[in-house]
């Protein structure tokens, strides 16, 4: 079974910074893309940032210039550096792995982490 484990959420004041990390495990051969999505209370889940296996990056307009997505040093890890946080960034942040190919198992799958809470408040 593929597992995505997130860490790094918490409470921060407006203008502050947080770094989220996500590690995928479970006999993974390859992953097409990893990324972060978020869901605020009463709102739909939305894309924050994604990075493909070739390094192509996509950001939501609302986070461009403030958030940076990157690969971690370990294989199948993705980081999200969040700077100049705003109250409207408050949400549960979910890690996503898309196009996961597992060893000795045919097909591709998409997986989600359990989510980590980010609260921006004074």
Legacy VTK file of the C-alpha trace (Angstrom):
# vtk DataFile Version 3.0
C-alpha trace
ASCII
DATASET POLYDATA
POINTS 122 float
0.000 0.000 0.000
1.278 3.493 -0.844
1.429 5.934 2.037
2.012 9.680 1.965
3.100 11.151 5.283
2.999 14.924 5.715
4.607 17.060 8.386
5.338 20.685 9.147
1.957 22.278 9.649
1.103 24.497 12.590
0.156 27.936 13.785
2.009 30.963 12.448
1.466 34.695 12.509
0.700 36.624 9.327
3.918 37.284 7.449
5.562 34.207 8.899
6.901 31.066 7.259
6.343 27.333 7.413
7.784 24.391 5.537
5.730 21.329 4.727
7.237 18.003 3.791
5.724 14.860 2.338
7.306 11.460 1.930
5.789 8.695 -0.164
6.527 5.060 0.558
5.298 1.617 -0.447
7.347 -0.203 -3.085
7.196 2.737 -5.455
8.929 2.458 -8.823
8.107 5.935 -10.128
5.814 8.924 -9.629
4.716 11.235 -12.442
4.113 14.251 -10.209
3.801 15.259 -6.586
2.122 18.299 -5.215
0.161 20.114 -2.580
-3.507 20.968 -2.420
-5.431 22.738 0.310
-8.972 22.923 1.583
-10.305 25.723 3.742
-13.522 25.349 5.763
-16.554 25.551 3.509
-14.465 25.591 0.341
-13.445 23.072 -2.275
-10.001 21.542 -2.351
-7.705 23.575 -4.586
-4.293 23.187 -6.146
-1.394 24.949 -4.438
1.656 23.684 -6.326
2.842 20.649 -8.244
6.170 19.380 -9.538
6.600 16.688 -12.172
9.290 14.048 -12.384
10.964 16.152 -15.075
10.956 19.192 -12.812
8.105 21.163 -14.341
6.431 23.292 -11.679
2.966 24.804 -11.483
1.674 27.233 -8.854
-1.704 28.641 -8.031
-1.801 32.360 -8.785
-2.544 33.132 -5.156
0.767 31.666 -3.944
3.154 32.673 -6.736
6.146 34.531 -5.372
5.454 33.373 -1.811
5.524 29.553 -1.944
8.247 27.325 -3.370
7.821 23.645 -4.151
10.852 21.401 -4.462
11.981 17.820 -4.226
13.482 16.621 -0.985
16.857 14.946 -0.736
15.224 11.577 -0.252
13.533 9.887 -3.167
9.777 10.414 -3.437
9.772 13.433 -1.154
8.351 16.858 -1.842
8.691 20.091 0.131
6.631 23.258 0.225
8.300 26.361 1.583
5.626 28.913 2.468
6.711 32.493 3.090
4.802 35.696 3.753
1.824 33.695 4.915
-1.591 35.347 4.902
-4.729 34.588 6.879
-6.337 33.311 3.698
-3.674 30.584 3.494
-5.312 28.925 6.488
-6.422 25.446 5.408
-5.713 21.757 5.638
-2.874 21.028 3.239
-2.844 17.682 1.454
0.041 16.002 -0.299
-0.746 14.265 -3.583
1.183 11.741 -5.653
-0.059 11.309 -9.219
0.711 8.525 -11.647
2.323 6.225 -9.111
3.759 3.015 -10.524
4.442 0.327 -7.965
6.976 -2.441 -8.356
5.523 -5.671 -9.777
2.034 -4.145 -9.937
0.447 -3.078 -13.216
-1.196 0.270 -13.690
-0.883 3.698 -12.138
-2.608 5.203 -9.146
-3.117 8.533 -7.435
-2.728 8.865 -3.686
-3.394 11.436 -0.967
-1.902 12.135 2.428
-3.980 12.559 5.549
-3.573 16.340 5.578
-1.803 18.788 7.853
-3.373 21.904 9.328
-1.879 25.304 8.591
-3.344 28.185 10.578
-2.272 31.773 9.960
-3.464 33.978 12.789
-2.267 36.637 15.171
LINES 1 123
122 0 1 2 3 4 5 6 7 8 9 10 11 12 13 14 15 16 17 18 19 20 21 22 23 24 25 26 27 28 29 30 31 32 33 34 35 36 37 38 39 40 41 42 43 44 45 46 47 48 49 50 51 52 53 54 55 56 57 58 59 60 61 62 63 64 65 66 67 68 69 70 71 72 73 74 75 76 77 78 79 80 81 82 83 84 85 86 87 88 89 90 91 92 93 94 95 96 97 98 99 100 101 102 103 104 105 106 107 108 109 110 111 112 113 114 115 116 117 118 119 120 121
